[in-house]
Amino acid sequence: MQWNSVGEFFAMGGYALYVWGSFGACALLMIAEPFLAKRRLSEVRKSLIRERLADELELQQRSQ
């Protein structure tokens, strides 16, 4: 597709809402994903620490 002006480029032949909306949604998700992954990793680490501590406590109680 060939555009004669910047305005035509941003209008995307009448499909601007779809094109730029899709671009915006994709950009938003690509920005949010690392933060969500980091938060989930932190939650998993905390869960594993709690589980390990619970196992250690259970072993101590059994040995007494």
The 8 nearest C-alpha neighbors of each residue, nearest first, counted from 0:
[[1, 2, 12, 11, 8, 3, 7, 10],
 [0, 2, 3, 8, 7, 4, 12, 11],
 [3, 1, 4, 8, 7, 0, 5, 11],
 [2, 4, 7, 1, 5, 8, 6, 0],
 [5, 3, 7, 6, 2, 8, 9, 1],
 [4, 6, 8, 7, 9, 3, 2, 10],
 [7, 5, 9, 4, 8, 10, 3, 2],
 [8, 6, 10, 4, 5, 9, 2, 11],
 [7, 9, 5, 11, 6, 10, 2, 4],
 [8, 10, 6, 11, 7, 5, 15, 12],
 [9, 11, 15, 7, 8, 12, 13, 6],
 [12, 10, 15, 8, 14, 9, 13, 7],
 [11, 13, 10, 14, 7, 15, 8, 9],
 [12, 14, 11, 10, 15, 16, 7, 17],
 [13, 15, 11, 17, 12, 16, 18, 10],
 [16, 14, 10, 11, 18, 17, 19, 13],
 [15, 17, 20, 19, 14, 18, 13, 21],
 [16, 18, 20, 15, 14, 19, 21, 22],
 [19, 17, 15, 21, 20, 16, 14, 22],
 [18, 20, 22, 21, 16, 15, 17, 23],
 [19, 21, 23, 17, 22, 18, 16, 24],
 [22, 20, 24, 18, 19, 23, 17, 25],
 [21, 23, 19, 25, 20, 24, 26, 18],
 [22, 24, 26, 20, 25, 21, 19, 27],
 [25, 23, 27, 21, 26, 22, 20, 28],
 [24, 26, 22, 28, 23, 27, 21, 29],
 [25, 27, 23, 29, 28, 24, 22, 30],
 [28, 26, 24, 30, 25, 29, 23, 31],
 [29, 27, 31, 25, 30, 26, 32, 24],
 [28, 30, 26, 32, 27, 31, 25, 33],
 [29, 31, 27, 28, 32, 26, 33, 34],
 [32, 30, 28, 34, 29, 33, 27, 35],
 [31, 33, 35, 29, 34, 30, 28, 36],
 [34, 32, 36, 35, 31, 37, 30, 29],
 [35, 33, 37, 32, 31, 36, 38, 30],
 [34, 36, 32, 38, 37, 33, 39, 31],
 [35, 37, 33, 39, 38, 34, 32, 40],
 [38, 36, 40, 34, 35, 39, 33, 41],
 [37, 39, 41, 35, 36, 40, 34, 42],
 [38, 40, 42, 36, 41, 37, 35, 43],
 [41, 39, 37, 43, 42, 38, 36, 44],
 [40, 42, 38, 44, 39, 43, 37, 45],
 [43, 41, 39, 45, 40, 44, 46, 38],
 [42, 44, 46, 40, 45, 41, 47, 39],
 [43, 45, 47, 41, 46, 42, 40, 48],
 [46, 44, 48, 42, 47, 43, 49, 41],
 [45, 47, 43, 49, 44, 48, 42, 50],
 [46, 48, 50, 44, 49, 45, 51, 43],
 [47, 49, 51, 45, 50, 46, 52, 44],
 [50, 48, 52, 46, 47, 51, 53, 45],
 [49, 51, 47, 53, 48, 52, 46, 54],
 [52, 50, 54, 48, 53, 49, 47, 55],
 [53, 51, 55, 49, 54, 50, 56, 48],
 [52, 54, 50, 56, 51, 55, 49, 57],
 [55, 53, 57, 51, 52, 56, 50, 58],
 [56, 54, 52, 58, 57, 53, 51, 59],
 [57, 55, 59, 53, 58, 54, 52, 60],
 [56, 58, 54, 60, 55, 59, 53, 61],
 [59, 57, 55, 61, 56, 60, 54, 62],
 [60, 58, 56, 62, 57, 61, 55, 63],
 [59, 61, 57, 63, 58, 62, 56, 55],
 [62, 60, 58, 59, 63, 57, 56, 55],
 [61, 63, 59, 60, 58, 57, 56, 55],
 [62, 60, 61, 59, 58, 57, 56, 55]]
